[in-house]
Amino acid sequence: MNNSNAGLAYLKGTGIIEPNYSFSGYPIGGIEFLKSLIIHESVGHGFGLLADEYEDYQNGWEKEEIPESKKNRLKLDQARGLCFNVSLTDDPTTVYWSHLIGHPRYPYVGIYEGGDHYGWGVWRSELESSMRSSHNYLYFNAICRELLVKRILELSGESYSFEKFLQTDSDEGRPYKGTSVQHPFGVKRNGWVHHPPVMLDEQ
């Protein structure tokens, strides 16, 4: 509290077991930014088990390739069912969202380099998302929406199917459909520090 840390999510094991969230208020952005922060941290990381999709401008990682230690951490997290909205490969047949690439409902889904805090060696599915940009906090990209729906159905005891997802999915609010100006979700512009989620291994 009372510092410039924007937010932090703690995830334990393969699910959300006794999660802890920390949010720090500060004068930049006001209530609208706090709203985006809660959606990013609680809904994205905490509930959806999603990875960050932006590059870290504070440490200069936007110019760096993801190191082996971080690759190994991401592989471990994905083996436990976390962070499927980013990939360590740009192969369109093996990324987790391969079924969305070329789908007529999702012509904007592809493979974009940069994510999980690094500019190179890690890929995401769309240009923008609430997991990437603080100015588009109401828009989760298609794979994030699908992962959120899967999580909801899993916790409610219902079965998931892609057809069920398509019946109710909407990309309302998708960036570049309207006239809103986009900005990176980076500390470089805003002067605050945003921390990645902390994945706690089960003991």
Secondary structure, 3 states (H helix, E strand, C coil): CCCCECEEEEEECCEEEEEEEEECCCCCCHHHHHHHHHHHHHHHHHHCCCCCCCECCCCCHHHCECCHHHHHHHHHHHHCCCCCCCECCCCCCCCCCHHHCCCCCCCCCCCEEEECEEEEEEEECCCCCCCCCCCCCCCCCHHHHHHHHHHHHHHHCCCCCHHHHHHHCCCCCCCCCCCCCCCCCCHHHHCCECCCCEEECCC
